[in-house]
Amino acid sequence: MNSRTRKFFSYYKPYMGLLFADMACAFIVSAITLILPLCIRYITINVLEGERPDALHQIYTMGAVMLALVIIHTVCDMFIGYKGHVMGAMMESDMRSELFDHYQKLSFRFYDEQKTGQLMTRTTNDILSLTELYHHGPEDIVISLLKFAGAFIILISIDVKLTLIVFLFLPLMAVHAFYFNKKMNAALRKSKDRIGDINAQVEDTLSGIRVVQSFTNEHVEKDKFAYENERFVYSRKEGYKSETLFAEGMSGFTNLITVAVIVFGGAAIANASLELADLLTFFLCIGILIEPIQRLVNFARLYQEGITGFDRFMEILEVEPDIQDSSDALELAHVQGKVEFKDVSFKYKEDYDFVLRNVSLDIKVGEYVALVGPSGAGKSTLCSLIPRFYEVNDGEILLDGMNIRDIRLSSLRRHIGVVQQDVYLFAGNIMDNIRYGNMDATPEEIIEAAQKANAHDFIMELPDGYETDIGQRGVKLSGGQKQRLSIARVFLKNPPMIIFDEATSALDNESEKAVQDSLEKLTDNRTTLVIAHRLSTVRNAQRILVLTDNGIDEQGTHEELLALGGTYANLYNMQLKI
């Protein structure tokens, strides 16, 4: 049993009691289904043909037995139908939770290569198909095997030759099923990939709907969607074709079995080697024999849909997070904020060029350091390495003299606050978005953080104050308002180290001043790294680092760098002319 198979069956473990109850009911249902034709045979042979004086009493007695069996059969079927599906849904929920938890462990490097829509499909559509497989899989197998074995025993006890004729069809049915099962699997896999592509396209278009409409490019997005939609329909056509040939071929074989029984059974009666009552029982048992075959056909369909989804589920689950805690990683109790880069080199992919090469840097406790330079020089990358959003390729980064790889990720990131240029606010109200900085914060602490971030006044002017709904990604707020909420969030977190990633580059002058004031409050007594596009915003930095393709090209105060007349002075003078 390989690792994926063990993983597949591991989801039954919390629900073994429910599974055994489901299997017990399946066993009872199978047994009753086999007993009912024997009851009918008893009436036709022993009562009706035997001309017994108490025939009517015997018929009523057997009818009462059959009624009791039908009631038990119905109750067991209801248990299987309800509790079995509930079990499947709970297992599906466990898998979805596990996948979601795994998503949150994966690094930025993973998400750089993925489409959100595809990841959503693996969390929803792919796992959804497993509910039916987890529920009906064991049940269909148990019922089919029991009914098939029982029907075979009954049939062979009635007429061996007729039974062998029936069973001659089975090898042909097995070959047919095996061939089209493979084709169904390939088609279903392609179909699931295509629905993932559709979700990715829809997510991409709707996320950028303002850009789409501003450029009046709705027709472009419609064409993109139509292309993905057409590919999905084509994949479904292939799937339906294989599924139809599979199911209808199996149905054709079962009809041939029925015809064979009529022809050869009729001939046996004509030759007086078979009783009419036995042929009636034989027909009933053929129905029971065909029902497991149909169940297995249904199981094959469920299996292909479910296992295809499971394979896609496992593809993500088997992606090892490239950034993990070491076995002896430490929890930080207190952080001062001294940061050292020692010969650090980094590139995003193996076949890419290095973004940073042999960078060495020493940032003192409480120092305010600004990073400036042309786009693509590695400013954001350098800052992303400190919280280990990406892992360095060579060298090491130290926090308070300790290699960050020896610190628990949660502990490291808890002591670092990040304010990004592209602010992400969650759907909901303002209070909840600020509380994200500290989920245990009181309303009073949230308001205090908003005041420090110069956000309280504009919040109170909104219709519902802190309870105002801000829409998806905060679309109801201006850029400056969103940025101040993100700063309030960091105030609430209260970390000893702050990273600002071009937090004011996209703001108007008034918003920039409000954000700049709140940033300067936040930098008090904290180690601060600021990535700056507008050089005027970092004139007060204690040290300015100029990053170019060659690494740290210059460093010093604003006045020192201007006097040097190098890269920084050229950048500053260019911005003054704009």
C-alpha positions in Angstrom: 0.0 0.0 0.0 1.6 3.3 -1.1 1.6 6.5 0.8 -1.3 8.0 -1.1 -3.5 4.9 -0.6 -2.7 5.0 3.2 -3.6 8.7 3.2 -6.9 8.1 1.4 -8.0 5.5 4.0 -6.7 7.6 7.0 -9.7 9.9 6.7 -12.0 7.1 7.8 -10.2 6.8 11.2 -12.2 9.4 13.2 -15.5 7.8 11.9 -14.8 4.1 12.3 -17.9 3.6 14.5 -20.1 5.2 11.9 -18.4 3.2 9.1 -19.0 -0.1 10.8 -22.6 0.8 11.5 -23.0 1.7 7.8 -21.4 -1.6 6.7 -23.6 -3.6 9.1 -26.7 -2.0 7.5 -25.3 -2.7 4.1 -24.9 -6.4 5.1 -28.5 -6.5 6.3 -29.8 -4.9 3.2 -27.9 -7.4 1.0 -29.1 -10.4 3.1 -32.7 -9.3 2.9 -32.5 -8.7 -0.8 -31.3 -12.4 -1.2 -33.9 -13.8 1.2 -36.9 -12.2 -0.4 -36.7 -14.3 -3.7 -36.4 -17.5 -1.5 -39.6 -16.5 0.3 -41.3 -16.2 -3.0 -39.9 -19.5 -4.1 -41.2 -21.1 -0.8 -44.7 -19.8 -1.5 -44.7 -20.9 -5.2 -43.3 -24.4 -4.7 -44.2 -25.5 -1.1 -47.6 -23.8 -0.8 -49.2 -23.2 -4.1 -47.9 -26.3 -5.9 -48.1 -28.5 -2.8 -51.9 -28.0 -2.4 -51.6 -27.8 1.4 -54.8 -27.4 3.4 -53.3 -24.5 5.4 -52.0 -22.7 2.3 -53.7 -19.4 3.0 -52.3 -19.3 6.5 -48.8 -20.1 5.2 -49.1 -17.4 2.6 -50.1 -14.8 5.2 -47.4 -15.9 7.6 -44.7 -15.6 4.9 -46.2 -12.3 3.8 -45.8 -11.0 7.4 -42.2 -12.2 7.4 -41.6 -10.5 4.1 -43.2 -7.3 5.4 -41.0 -7.3 8.4 -38.0 -7.8 6.2 -39.0 -4.9 3.9 -39.4 -2.6 6.9 -35.9 -3.6 8.2 -34.5 -3.1 4.7 -36.1 0.3 4.4 -34.8 1.5 7.9 -31.2 0.2 7.1 -31.4 1.9 3.6 -32.4 5.2 5.3 -29.5 4.9 7.8 -27.1 4.3 4.9 -28.5 7.2 2.9 -28.4 9.8 5.6 -25.6 8.8 8.1 -23.4 7.6 5.3 -23.7 10.9 3.4 -23.1 12.8 6.7 -19.9 10.7 7.3 -18.7 11.6 3.7 -19.4 15.3 4.3 -17.5 15.3 7.6 -14.5 13.5 5.9 -14.7 16.1 3.1 -14.7 18.9 5.7 -11.6 17.4 7.4 -9.8 17.3 4.1 -10.7 20.8 3.2 -9.5 22.1 6.6 -6.2 20.2 6.2 -5.7 21.6 2.7 -6.5 25.2 3.9 -4.1 24.8 6.8 -1.4 23.6 4.4 -2.0 26.5 2.1 -1.2 28.9 4.9 2.2 27.1 5.5 3.4 27.6 1.9 5.7 30.4 1.2 5.4 33.4 -1.2 7.5 31.4 -3.7 4.7 28.9 -4.1 2.0 31.5 -4.6 4.2 33.4 -7.1 3.7 30.3 -9.4 0.0 29.6 -8.7 -3.4 30.9 -9.9 -5.8 31.6 -7.1 -8.8 30.1 -9.0 -7.0 26.8 -9.5 -6.2 26.6 -5.7 -9.9 27.4 -4.9 -11.0 24.6 -7.3 -8.9 22.1 -5.4 -10.5 23.2 -2.1 -14.0 23.0 -3.4 -14.9 21.1 -6.6 -12.1 18.4 -6.3 -12.9 17.5 -2.7 -16.7 17.7 -3.2 -16.6 14.7 -5.5 -14.9 12.7 -2.7 -18.0 12.8 -0.4 -19.9 10.3 -2.6 -16.8 8.1 -3.0 -16.1 7.9 0.7 -19.7 7.2 1.5 -20.8 4.9 -1.4 -17.4 3.3 -2.0 -17.2 0.7 0.9 -21.0 0.4 0.9 -21.2 -0.4 -2.8 -18.4 -2.9 -2.6 -19.9 -4.8 0.4 -23.4 -4.9 -1.0 -22.2 -5.9 -4.5 -20.0 -8.7 -3.3 -22.6 -10.1 -0.9 -25.4 -9.9 -3.4 -23.2 -11.3 -6.2 -21.9 -14.2 -4.1 -25.4 -14.9 -2.7 -27.1 -14.8 -6.0 -24.5 -17.0 -7.5 -25.0 -19.7 -4.8 -28.8 -19.5 -5.3 -28.5 -19.6 -9.1 -26.1 -22.6 -9.2 -28.3 -24.5 -6.8 -31.2 -24.1 -9.2 -29.5 -24.8 -12.5 -25.8 -25.2 -13.0 -25.8 -25.0 -16.9 -27.9 -21.9 -17.0 -25.7 -20.2 -14.4 -22.6 -21.0 -16.3 -24.1 -19.5 -19.5 -24.9 -16.3 -17.5 -21.3 -16.1 -16.1 -19.8 -16.4 -19.6 -20.7 -12.8 -20.1 -18.7 -11.6 -17.1 -15.1 -11.7 -18.6 -16.4 -9.6 -21.5 -18.0 -7.1 -19.1 -14.7 -6.9 -17.1 -12.6 -6.1 -20.2 -15.1 -3.5 -21.4 -15.2 -1.9 -17.9 -11.4 -1.8 -17.6 -10.9 -0.2 -21.0 -13.5 2.6 -20.6 -12.5 3.2 -16.9 -9.1 4.3 -18.1 -10.6 6.6 -20.7 -13.0 8.1 -18.1 -10.1 8.8 -15.7 -8.1 10.7 -18.3 -11.2 12.7 -19.4 -12.2 13.5 -15.8 -8.7 14.7 -14.9 -8.7 17.0 -17.9 -12.2 18.3 -17.0 -11.1 19.2 -13.4 -8.0 21.0 -14.8 -10.3 23.0 -17.1 -12.8 24.0 -14.4 -9.8 25.2 -12.4 -8.8 27.3 -15.4 -12.3 28.8 -15.6 -12.2 29.7 -11.9 -8.8 31.3 -12.4 -10.0 33.4 -15.3 -13.2 34.5 -13.5 -11.1 35.4 -10.4 -8.6 37.4 -12.5 -11.3 39.3 -14.4 -13.4 40.2 -11.4 -10.4 41.2 -9.3 -9.4 43.6 -12.0 -13.0 44.7 -13.0 -12.2 48.4 -12.5 -9.3 48.2 -15.0 -11.4 46.2 -17.4 -14.2 48.7 -17.4 -11.9 51.8 -17.4 -10.3 50.5 -20.6 -13.6 49.3 -22.0 -12.1 45.9 -22.6 -15.1 43.8 -21.6 -14.9 42.1 -25.0 -11.3 41.0 -24.3 -12.3 39.4 -21.0 -15.3 37.9 -22.7 -13.1 36.3 -25.3 -10.7 34.9 -22.7 -13.6 33.5 -20.7 -15.2 32.0 -23.9 -11.9 30.3 -24.7 -11.6 28.7 -21.3 -15.3 27.8 -21.3 -15.0 26.1 -24.7 -12.0 24.1 -23.5 -14.1 22.9 -20.5 -17.1 21.9 -22.6 -14.8 20.0 -24.9 -13.3 18.1 -22.0 -16.8 17.3 -20.7 -17.7 16.0 -24.1 -14.8 13.6 -23.9 -15.8 12.6 -20.4 -19.5 12.1 -21.3 -18.5 10.1 -24.3 -16.4 7.6 -22.3 -19.0 7.5 -19.5 -21.8 6.8 -22.0 -20.0 4.0 -23.8 -19.0 2.5 -20.4 -22.5 2.7 -18.9 -24.5 1.7 -22.0 -22.1 -1.1 -22.8 -22.6 -2.5 -19.3 -26.4 -2.1 -19.7 -26.2 -3.9 -23.1 -24.4 -6.8 -21.5 -27.1 -7.1 -18.7 -29.8 -7.1 -21.3 -28.0 -9.9 -23.2 -27.9 -11.9 -19.9 -31.7 -11.5 -19.5 -32.2 -12.7 -23.2 -29.9 -15.7 -22.6 -31.9 -16.7 -19.5 -35.2 -16.4 -21.3 -34.0 -18.5 -24.3 -32.1 -21.2 -22.5 -34.4 -21.2 -19.5 -37.4 -21.6 -21.8 -35.6 -24.5 -23.6 -34.9 -26.1 -20.2 -38.6 -26.0 -19.3 -39.5 -27.4 -22.7 -37.1 -30.2 -22.0 -38.7 -30.7 -18.6 -35.3 -30.1 -16.9 -36.4 -26.9 -15.1 -39.6 -26.1 -13.2 -41.5 -22.8 -13.9 -41.2 -21.8 -10.3 -37.4 -22.3 -10.4 -37.3 -20.1 -13.6 -39.2 -17.4 -11.8 -36.8 -17.6 -8.9 -33.9 -17.6 -11.4 -35.2 -14.4 -13.0 -35.5 -12.7 -9.6 -32.0 -13.7 -8.7 -30.7 -12.5 -12.1 -32.2 -9.1 -11.1 -30.2 -9.3 -7.9 -27.1 -10.4 -9.8 -27.4 -7.5 -12.3 -28.0 -4.9 -9.5 -24.5 -5.4 -8.0 -23.1 -5.0 -11.5 -24.9 -1.7 -11.9 -23.7 -0.7 -8.4 -20.1 -1.5 -9.5 -20.7 0.6 -12.7 -21.8 3.5 -10.5 -18.9 2.9 -8.1 -16.5 3.0 -11.1 -17.8 6.4 -12.0 -17.6 7.7 -8.4 -14.2 6.2 -8.1 -12.9 8.0 -11.2 -14.4 11.3 -10.2 -13.3 11.0 -6.6 -9.8 9.6 -7.1 -9.1 12.3 -9.8 -10.0 14.9 -7.2 -8.0 13.1 -4.6 -4.9 13.1 -6.8 -5.2 16.9 -7.4 -5.8 17.3 -3.6 -2.6 15.3 -2.8 -0.6 17.2 -5.4 -0.9 20.3 -3.2 -0.7 18.5 0.1 2.6 16.8 -1.0 4.2 20.2 -1.7 6.6 20.6 1.1 6.7 24.2 2.5 10.2 25.4 1.5 10.3 27.5 4.7 9.8 25.5 7.9 10.8 25.6 11.5 13.9 23.6 12.3 13.4 20.8 14.9 15.2 22.9 17.6 13.7 26.3 16.6 13.5 28.8 19.5 10.6 31.0 20.7 11.7 34.6 21.1 10.6 36.1 24.4 12.1 39.6 23.8 13.5 41.2 20.6 15.7 44.3 20.6 15.8 44.7 16.8 19.4 44.4 15.7 19.6 43.0 12.2 22.6 41.7 10.3 23.0 40.5 6.7 26.1 38.4 6.2 27.0 37.8 2.5 23.4 37.2 1.6 22.5 36.1 -1.9 19.0 35.5 -3.3 17.2 34.6 -6.5 13.5 33.7 -7.0 14.1 30.6 -9.1 17.0 28.3 -9.8 17.3 29.4 -13.4 16.8 33.1 -12.6 19.6 35.7 -12.0 20.5 36.7 -8.5 18.4 39.7 -7.2 20.8 40.2 -4.3 24.4 39.0 -4.3 26.7 38.9 -1.3 24.9 41.7 0.6 26.3 42.5 4.0 24.5 45.0 6.2 24.4 45.9 9.9 21.3 47.6 11.3 21.5 48.8 14.9 18.8 48.5 17.6 16.2 51.3 17.1 17.9 52.6 13.9 15.8 54.3 11.2 17.2 53.0 7.8 15.8 53.9 4.4 16.3 51.8 1.3 16.3 53.7 -2.0 17.3 53.0 -5.6 15.9 52.1 -9.0 13.1 49.6 -9.5 14.3 46.0 -9.6 17.3 46.7 -7.5 16.0 44.3 -4.7 14.7 46.7 -2.1 11.4 44.8 -1.4 13.2 41.5 -1.8 15.8 42.4 0.9 13.0 43.4 3.3 11.0 40.2 2.5 14.0 38.1 3.6 13.9 39.3 7.2 10.5 37.8 8.1 11.5 34.7 5.9 8.8 35.3 3.4 11.5 33.9 1.1 14.6 31.9 2.1 18.1 33.1 1.3 20.1 31.0 -1.1 23.5 31.8 0.5 24.7 33.7 3.6 22.7 34.3 6.7 20.5 36.9 8.4 20.8 37.5 12.1 18.3 39.0 14.5 19.8 40.0 17.8 22.8 37.8 16.9 20.6 34.7 16.2 20.2 33.2 12.8 16.6 33.7 11.8 16.5 30.1 10.6 16.9 29.1 14.3 13.8 31.1 15.3 10.2 29.8 15.1 8.5 31.4 12.1 5.5 32.5 14.2 7.8 34.0 16.8 9.9 35.8 14.2 7.0 37.3 12.3 5.2 38.2 15.5 8.0 40.7 16.3 8.0 42.3 12.8 5.4 44.7 11.5 5.0 45.2 7.7 3.2 48.1 6.1 2.9 47.5 2.3 2.3 49.8 -0.6 -0.5 47.5 -1.8 -2.7 47.4 1.3 -4.8 44.4 1.8 -8.0 44.9 3.8 -10.4 42.1 4.4 -14.1 42.2 3.7 -15.9 43.4 6.8 -15.9 46.4 9.0 -13.1 48.8 10.1 -13.0 47.5 13.7 -12.3 43.9 12.5 -9.6 45.0 10.0 -7.6 46.9 12.7 -8.1 44.1 15.2 -6.2 41.9 12.8 -3.1 43.3 14.3 -4.0 41.8 17.7 -7.0 39.5 17.8 -7.2 39.9 21.6 -7.4 43.7 21.5 -10.2 45.6 23.2 -12.3 48.2 21.4 -10.5 50.9 23.4 -7.1 49.6 22.3 -8.3 49.6 18.6 -9.5 53.2 18.9 -6.2 54.2 20.4 -4.3 52.5 17.6 -6.5 54.3 15.0 -5.8 57.7 16.8 -2.0 57.1 16.6 -2.4 56.3 12.9 -4.3 59.5 12.2 -7.3 57.4 11.2 -9.8 58.0 14.0 -11.2 61.3 12.6 -12.1 60.0 9.2 -13.5 56.8 10.7 -15.9 58.8 12.9 -17.1 60.7 9.8 -18.2 57.4 8.2 -21.9 56.4 8.5 -21.3 53.6 11.1 -18.0 54.7 12.4 -15.8 51.7 13.3 -18.7 49.3 12.3 -18.7 50.7 8.7 -18.5 47.9 6.1 -15.6 48.7 3.8 -16.3 46.3 0.9 -14.1 43.7 -0.8 -10.4 44.8 -0.2 -11.6 48.1 1.2 -12.9 49.5 -2.1 -15.1 52.0 -0.3 -12.1 53.8 1.2 -9.5 56.0 -0.4 -5.8 55.0 -0.8 -4.8 57.2 2.1 -7.5 55.9 4.4 -6.6 52.3 3.6 -3.0 53.0 4.3 -3.8 54.6 7.7 -5.9 51.5 8.6 -2.9 49.3 7.8 -0.7 51.4 10.0 -3.2 51.3 12.8 -3.1 47.5 12.5 0.7 47.6 13.0 0.3 50.0 15.9 -2.0 47.5 17.5 0.5 44.7 16.9 3.2 46.9 18.5 6.3 45.0 17.2 9.9 46.0 18.0 10.7 46.1 14.3 8.9 47.8 11.4 9.2 47.5 7.6 7.5 50.1 5.3 7.4 49.0 1.7 6.8 52.3 -0.3 3.9 53.0 2.0 3.3 56.6 0.6 4.3 56.3 -3.0 0.8 56.2 -4.4 -0.8 58.9 -2.2 -1.7 62.5 -2.8 0.1 65.2 -0.8 -2.5 65.5 1.9 -2.8 61.8 2.5 1.0 61.4 2.3 1.4 64.0 5.1 -1.2 62.2 7.3 0.4 58.8 6.6 3.9 60.2 7.1 3.0 61.7 10.5 1.6 58.4 11.7 4.7 56.5 10.3 7.0 58.8 12.3 5.0 58.1 15.5 5.3 54.4 14.8 9.1 54.5 14.3 9.8 55.8 17.8 12.1 53.4 19.6 11.8 50.7 17.0 14.2 49.4 14.4 12.7 50.7 11.1 13.4 49.9 7.5 11.7 52.1 5.0 11.6 51.5 1.2 11.1 54.9 -0.4 10.2 55.9 -3.8 9.9 59.6 -3.0 13.3 60.5 -1.5 11.8 63.5 0.2 10.0 61.2 2.6 13.2 59.8 4.0 15.3 62.9 4.5 15.1 62.3 8.3 16.4 58.8 8.1 19.5 58.1 10.3 21.0 56.2 7.4 20.0 55.8 3.7 21.1 52.8 1.7 21.2 53.1 -2.1 20.6 49.7 -3.7 21.6 49.1 -7.4 22.2 46.0 -9.4 25.6 45.9 -7.8 24.2 45.7 -4.3 24.6 48.5 -1.7 26.1 51.2 -3.8 26.1 54.1 -1.3 25.1 54.7 2.3 24.9 57.7 4.6 22.6 60.5 5.8 20.7 62.6 3.3 23.2 65.4 3.5 26.2 63.1 3.2 24.8 61.4 0.1 24.0 64.7 -1.6 27.5 65.9 -0.9 28.9 62.6 -2.4 27.3 63.5 -5.8 26.7 59.9 -6.7 23.6 57.7 -7.5 21.5 59.2 -4.6 22.2 62.8 -5.6 21.3 62.0 -9.2 18.0 60.4 -8.2 17.2 63.2 -5.8 17.9 65.9 -8.3 15.8 64.1 -11.0 12.8 64.1 -8.6 13.2 67.8 -7.8 12.8 68.5 -11.5 9.6 66.6 -11.8 
